[in-house]
């Protein structure tokens, strides 16, 4: 029973580490997204200072490229959010039985200690 409990704890720890890694990746992608948004804003400001159609077209293409990158990042962030939500639910489902087992193991140890004293 104790071996099964330890195995369940290890599995929960492994999944919690995976959850944290996904959170870190999501945060990195959100930072990248913010950078892309800032780049787009800077280029849009530059559009008002352009003097030729050729420059205007070049900056428009650059803006479109950043918008495409932004869209990809948003999709990746959503994917990470879905994965982390799924792992969070799974972890909560694993922790409840572990707490119950901890309680029963503690009670069993107490009972055994009482029996060994008598």
Backbone torsions as a table, in degrees:
resi	resn	phi	psi	omega
1	UNK	NA	-39.8	-179.2
2	UNK	-68.2	-37.1	179.0
3	UNK	-64.5	-40.8	177.8
4	UNK	-64.0	-39.8	179.5
5	UNK	-63.6	-44.7	178.7
6	UNK	-62.8	-40.8	179.0
7	UNK	-63.2	-42.2	178.6
8	UNK	-64.8	-39.0	177.7
9	UNK	-64.1	-43.6	179.0
10	UNK	-62.5	-42.1	179.3
11	UNK	-62.8	-43.5	178.8
12	UNK	-64.1	-40.3	178.5
13	UNK	-64.3	-40.8	179.3
14	UNK	-63.7	-43.9	179.7
15	UNK	-70.4	-31.9	176.8
16	UNK	-67.5	-38.4	176.2
17	UNK	-64.5	-39.8	177.5
18	UNK	-64.1	-40.6	177.8
19	UNK	-60.6	-46.4	-179.7
20	UNK	-64.8	-38.6	178.3
21	UNK	-63.8	-41.1	177.4
22	UNK	-64.8	-38.2	177.8
23	UNK	-63.0	-41.2	179.1
24	UNK	-63.8	-45.5	179.0
25	UNK	-61.7	-42.0	179.1
26	UNK	-62.8	-42.1	178.7
27	UNK	-63.3	-38.2	177.0
28	UNK	-63.6	-43.3	179.4
29	UNK	-65.2	-36.9	177.7
30	UNK	-65.8	-35.7	176.1
31	UNK	-66.5	-42.9	177.4
32	UNK	-60.6	-40.5	178.8
33	UNK	-61.2	-43.6	177.7
34	UNK	-61.2	-39.5	177.6
35	UNK	-63.5	-43.3	179.0
36	UNK	-62.1	-42.6	179.5
37	UNK	-62.6	-39.8	177.5
38	UNK	-64.9	-40.5	178.5
39	UNK	-63.3	-40.8	179.0
40	UNK	-62.6	-45.1	179.8
41	UNK	-61.0	-42.3	179.4
42	UNK	-62.0	-43.3	-179.7
43	UNK	-67.5	-35.8	178.4
44	UNK	-65.8	-34.6	175.6
45	UNK	-66.7	-39.1	179.7
46	UNK	-64.3	-28.6	-179.1
47	UNK	-56.4	-33.9	-178.0
48	UNK	-75.6	-13.4	-178.5
49	UNK	-102.0	-2.6	-177.0
50	UNK	-72.2	144.0	-178.4
51	UNK	-110.2	-19.9	-178.1
52	UNK	-122.6	157.2	178.4
53	UNK	-66.5	-33.9	-179.3
54	UNK	-63.6	-46.0	177.9
55	UNK	-64.0	-40.8	179.9
56	UNK	-60.2	-46.0	179.9
57	UNK	-63.9	-39.7	-179.5
58	UNK	-63.6	-43.8	-179.4
59	UNK	-69.5	-36.4	177.1
60	UNK	-60.7	-42.1	178.5
61	UNK	-63.8	-41.4	179.6
62	UNK	-63.1	-42.2	177.8
63	UNK	-62.1	-43.9	179.2
64	UNK	-62.0	-38.2	177.2
65	UNK	-62.7	-44.0	178.5
66	UNK	-65.9	-36.0	178.3
67	UNK	-65.9	-38.2	177.4
68	UNK	-65.2	-43.6	177.0
69	UNK	-60.4	-41.2	179.7
70	UNK	-61.3	-42.5	179.6
71	UNK	-62.4	-42.5	178.9
72	UNK	-63.4	-43.8	179.4
73	UNK	-62.0	-40.7	178.9
74	UNK	-62.1	-39.7	177.8
75	UNK	-65.4	-41.2	178.5
76	UNK	-64.1	-40.6	178.9
77	UNK	-62.7	-43.4	178.1
78	UNK	-61.6	-40.1	178.6
79	UNK	-62.6	-44.8	178.2
80	UNK	-63.1	-38.2	179.2
81	UNK	-64.1	-42.6	178.5
82	UNK	-63.1	-43.3	179.8
83	UNK	-64.5	-44.1	-178.7
84	UNK	-67.3	-37.3	177.2
85	UNK	-62.4	-43.3	178.3
86	UNK	-62.4	-43.5	178.9
87	UNK	-66.9	-36.4	-179.9
88	UNK	-62.4	-44.8	178.4
89	UNK	-63.2	-43.6	-179.7
90	UNK	-63.2	-42.6	178.9
91	UNK	-63.1	-42.0	178.5
92	UNK	-62.5	-38.3	177.9
93	UNK	-66.7	-29.8	179.2
94	UNK	-81.7	-33.3	-174.7
95	UNK	-71.2	-34.3	-179.3
96	UNK	-61.0	-51.6	178.6
97	UNK	-63.8	-32.4	178.8
98	UNK	-64.8	-40.9	178.0
99	UNK	-63.3	-40.9	179.1
100	UNK	-64.5	-42.1	178.4
101	UNK	-64.9	-40.3	177.4
102	UNK	-56.9	-44.5	179.6
103	UNK	-63.0	-43.5	-179.1
104	UNK	-70.4	-35.7	177.1
105	UNK	-66.4	-40.0	178.4
106	UNK	-64.5	-43.0	178.3
107	UNK	-63.4	-40.4	179.1
108	UNK	-64.2	-42.9	177.8
109	UNK	-62.0	-42.6	179.4
110	UNK	-62.2	-43.5	179.0
111	UNK	-62.5	-43.6	-179.8
112	UNK	-65.0	-41.4	178.0
113	UNK	-62.0	-40.8	179.2
114	UNK	-64.9	-41.4	179.6
115	UNK	-66.6	-38.9	-178.5
116	UNK	-69.4	-28.2	177.8
117	UNK	-71.9	-32.0	-179.0
118	UNK	-91.0	NA	NA
